[in-house]
Amino acid sequence: MRIASLYRYPVKGLSPEPLARARLSAGAYFPGDRLFAIENGPSGFDAAAPAHQPKIRYLMLMRDEMLARLRTRFDDASGELAISHEGQEVLRADTASSEGRGLLSAFFEGYMPDALRGKPRLLRAPDGYRFTDSRAGFVSIINLASVADLESRIGAAVDPLRFRGNIMVEDLPAWAEFGLVGREIGGPSGLRLRVTRRIERCAATNVDPQTGLRDMQIPRALMSHYGHVDCGVYCEVLADGALTAGERLEAIAPKRSAGLGID
């Protein structure tokens, strides 16, 4: 399969950032992905003892589609998060300072007051933790052929960014990614991934990532046409390496059991 594009989502529920290259480390998450979440009232999250929380405790697209109308950019070096709305930058705040986090809280209080259950507070993930929907969501792969097949079934264009994946791949037959679960894949840099599970889709995929309109019923369409609500797969990183757009990833053949002639 060929890497068509790479994306990270620094803030849960907010816009993607395209990448030309990403370096992954064994046992770690996709770099810069889901580093932050915006707490929608007290969530119970404790950075000193991080535990996975239901996504409904944060601002997220499944319920808060107006988030898709914002464009955000996180600068790793400065720690600044920039937010644009309708083509204009409306805020630039230092995520590491109390003043900057206060500005972010005030922005979301003004932008979406009716969606809030309490004060919106920016949370940063401690080392070894990310605000992913799944505990197994270290790296996600979306097969563009599968998205194209879904398009053909429903008769409408489906933006692959609805699925908020890290790695978009092509040159792989539609839905063949499901057959990779339990297998390893590798890249030319020495990177090795293990495909761990299929990704179940929720109502967040109903939101157009460009307009913020809730204009489709993606989980319903998946169930109707395929008998499941899955699109994409999760992976864990087994060996360090880099991913570069345009490179190819290959499935690694299972080792044969000595003397038994079976895989």
Steps between C-alpha positions, in 0.01 A plus 500: 500500500614855430486779757283765336507748790568536871305694762514580866226645721671692781171592670226240532200603289680780318648517152765276343855607420654342188856374529759411238687270739460359849742304716341234719646332807437150627220488755404863442212684337502675163715809563312813599163327481219562754739685731217716632131476578255768604317398813126571485448566868677288763608171339684335786818479293812488720828570320694342788313172455355515147217261423298471182183708518184479284525754219168657599689670784686710244398725215476266199349477155251224578293760686666836428509527119573873513859411595554402135453864397822592679850460358777450752877473487730396783862611500716241676790737561306787658207304642260747338160394370353720226126493425343638183132541418360588159850559367610738775728423793299570814736380772862404557571371850787340689376158612772480767398817687203557727426821310494319168278223631268765641474663158411164346231441763353844436497440125299178524267655758418766243501274195272220618331594830193281443714186464683542830425312822758700692820692446692382192854430613798400287659176619846380390583133492793394717777285353377159392135603472282647223136608476407231250151350474645154553766379741647314200503807275875546465500545118206484258494405132224586252486318167391749233367215284258406777378859519458504122301176516272655762456801271390272217243332724338818628541705182666800664853625565643408841795706624753254651571759770163409653683197641778707662777250423875545530605309188301508178602215268427407140585210266330261742172328400188631669458359852821293473626683810269285713694194387816653648372485858753298699765548230807722491580759237831671440652795321836574335629684809472187715168602650283207606135521593264233624140540385296445815132557424235650277366845587131530582349825378270737685289801409807725480543372143162650410656849521653652187855598610499799265160657573414370845161385372353171621410388148549120488420183693831315464460230770150424370631477143782267605257273681252504213753418227757287684339374819746680728591856604877467453734710287876496551730312734705576808867406529766491768862594432740207542822655366615859448489653157374779282198535275521718190221581258557308178683208663361150501410277792510123459333221693761280666448130437438300819785273606438136425498261792812282495433149376123542485461660159236744628488874555 
